[in-house]
Amino acid sequence: MSARLNPDEWFTGGASVGDLQRTLATAGHRRLFQRAIEHASAFRDRVADRPPRPLISAAELQARFDGPTPEVGEEPLAVIDALNSAAEPGLAGCTGPRFFGWVIGASQPVGVAADMLTSAWGQNAGAYACSPAAAMAEKIAARWLLDMLRLPADSSVGFVTGATMASCVCLAAARNAVLAQVGWDVEADGLQGAPPVRVFVGEDAHVTVHAALRYLGFGSRAVRIPADTQGRMDAPALRAALDQGSGPAIVIAQAGQMNTGEFDPVADLARTCRRHGAWLHVDGAFGLWARTVPELAELTAGLEEASSWSVDGHKWLQLPYDSGFAIVRDAAAHRRAMSITASYLPPAGEGEYEPGQLVPELSRRARGFAVWAQLRALGRHGIADLVRRHCALARRVARRLATEPGVTVLNAVPLNQVIVTFGTGTVEECNTLTQATVAQLQDDNICLAGGAQWRRHFVLRLSLIAGPLLEADADRLTSAVLAAWRRVRSHARRRQAVVV
Ligand SMILES: Cc1ncc(COP(=O)(O)O)c(C=O)c1O
C-alpha cells in the first residue's frame, strides 16, 4: 500500500485507525452498495402497498434517529441498516401510484440508478477540469432538453436544484441585463444606487417566484397583475401597467399554475415585453413539459418567445430530487450573472464546457448524468406519453368527481392538476366541508392529496404527475375522494350543521 493510501497516514489517533481498518476489512464498498440497493429495491417493491402518508409520529421518528453524538465509528453495514430502519416508517409514498399531493414526480428507476452512479463516482461538476464527464453529460443533456422543450437552441442551461433556484438564476440574469440596457453594471457596481427595476408578476404566481425576487434584492413589492378565474394573467392589464412608466422592466409569467394547471397568454405577453424592452421570464416548473405534446400546442404557444424559463427535472421528467433547469436565451447574460473565476479554475479549452459558470454554486453535484440517462430512457415520445397520460387521467378523475352531488371541480383541467370543493352552501360552509374531506382522505390513507387555498375557496388539490399511473390508479383516487366526501357529508347531515 502506498503511503498516501495507508490509513495510518490519515489519522493520528489509534482508535480511528482501528475503526477505519475494521471498516475496510468488514464492509468494502461493494457490500455496502449492494446492501443499499437491497434496501432501495425492497422499498420500491412495497411502495404501491404502503399507506402513502407515513403514519409514524414526529416523536417516534425522532426517537428512531436520535442518540448521543457518535464518538467512535460503527460498522458501516450496520449503519446503513440502521439508517434504513430509522427512515423507513417516515418515508412518504411519492414514488408509488397512490400519491397525488403537491406536485411531485416519482423518481423513476433509470434516473435513480444514474444518480446512484453519480454518488459513487463522487464527481464535482464545478468545472470541466474537475470532471470532464460530468460537464459533457450536462452539455449534451442541455441540448436535448432545449430540443424537446422546443426552446431556442443557443440558450444556456444551468443545472440547479429545482425551479426555485432556476427562477433565482434566470431573474439574476434578467436583473443584470435590463440594468445593463440603461448603462448600469450590476456585476461591477452592485445594486446600491442602481436605477429602479419595475417587476410585474401575475397574481397567481408561485410563491417561489416571490422568494427568488426577495433573494435578488427586489423585496416583496412586485406589481401584481390581475388574473382571470383560472389564474391566467390579464394581458391587457400588463400592457396598461407597463405603459404607465418606463425604464428597466421584468415580467414573470407562468406555464402551469400550481392549482389550475393553466398557462399565461405568453405570446401576447411577449409582444408587450418586446415593445417595452422588458425581460419575460416563464416559471414552467412542471407545465413546460407540455411542450412535448403536440395536442397541447395551443396551450403552450408562444413560450419560445420568452427570455428565460425555469423548469424542474424532479417533477414531470421523474428525476430523483433534486433537479431543475435555469434556461436563458441570452447565454452571455446568464454567464455574466453567475460566473466564478479563480486562478485554480482553468478556462474551458476547445470543445470543453463549463457547467459551473451557469449556476450559483462552485462545488456541485453532477446532475447531468441522471438527466442524460432519463432523457435517453424516456425519449421525446416517452415524455410526451407520460404528460398526455397524466392529463387524460386528470380529466377522467375530474369528470367522475363532478357527477357526485355536492362536488365541484373548480378548474377547467387543461393539464394534470384538479382542484375540488365540497358542499353546496356558502363559501365558508364549503370550506369547512372541504377541510373535513381532505382530513378524512388523509386519515383513510388510501390515496394522498392535500388542501390549498384558491381565491376564497379551500380546495382539495390533486396532482397526477407521479410515474406511470394507470386508469386503475386514477379510479382508486376517485373512489377514495368520493368515499371521504360521503363520510363527511353523512356526518354533516346527521349534525345538520351545514348545508350539504
Ligand atoms: C409553478 C411552480 N413554480 C415553482 C415551483 C417550485 O419548484 P421547486 O420546489 O422544484 O423549487 C413549483 C413547485 O411545485 C411550482 O408548481
The ligand as a MOL file (V3000), in Angstrom:
LIG
                    3D

  0  0  0     0  0            999 V3000
M  V30 BEGIN CTAB
M  V30 COUNTS 16 16 0 0 0
M  V30 BEGIN ATOM
M  V30 1 C -45.4010 26.5990 -10.7390 0
M  V30 2 C -44.3110 26.2380 -9.7750 0
M  V30 3 N -43.2100 27.0130 -9.7020 0
M  V30 4 C -42.2020 26.7330 -8.8650 0
M  V30 5 C -42.2500 25.6420 -8.0420 0
M  V30 6 C -41.1080 25.3730 -7.1160 0
M  V30 7 O -40.4020 24.2680 -7.5730 0
M  V30 8 P -39.2770 23.5650 -6.6830 0
M  V30 9 O -39.9630 23.1710 -5.4120 0
M  V30 10 O -38.8550 22.4060 -7.5080 0
M  V30 11 O -38.1820 24.5380 -6.4520 0
M  V30 12 C -43.3710 24.8050 -8.0690 0
M  V30 13 C -43.4710 23.6460 -7.1700 0
M  V30 14 O -44.4350 22.9120 -7.1630 0
M  V30 15 C -44.4200 25.1040 -8.9630 0
M  V30 16 O -45.5110 24.3390 -9.0470 0
M  V30 END ATOM
M  V30 BEGIN BOND
M  V30 1 1 1 2
M  V30 2 1 2 3
M  V30 3 2 2 15
M  V30 4 2 3 4
M  V30 5 1 4 5
M  V30 6 1 5 6
M  V30 7 2 5 12
M  V30 8 1 6 7
M  V30 9 1 7 8
M  V30 10 2 8 9
M  V30 11 1 8 10
M  V30 12 1 8 11
M  V30 13 1 12 13
M  V30 14 1 12 15
M  V30 15 2 13 14
M  V30 16 1 15 16
M  V30 END BOND
M  V30 END CTAB
M  END
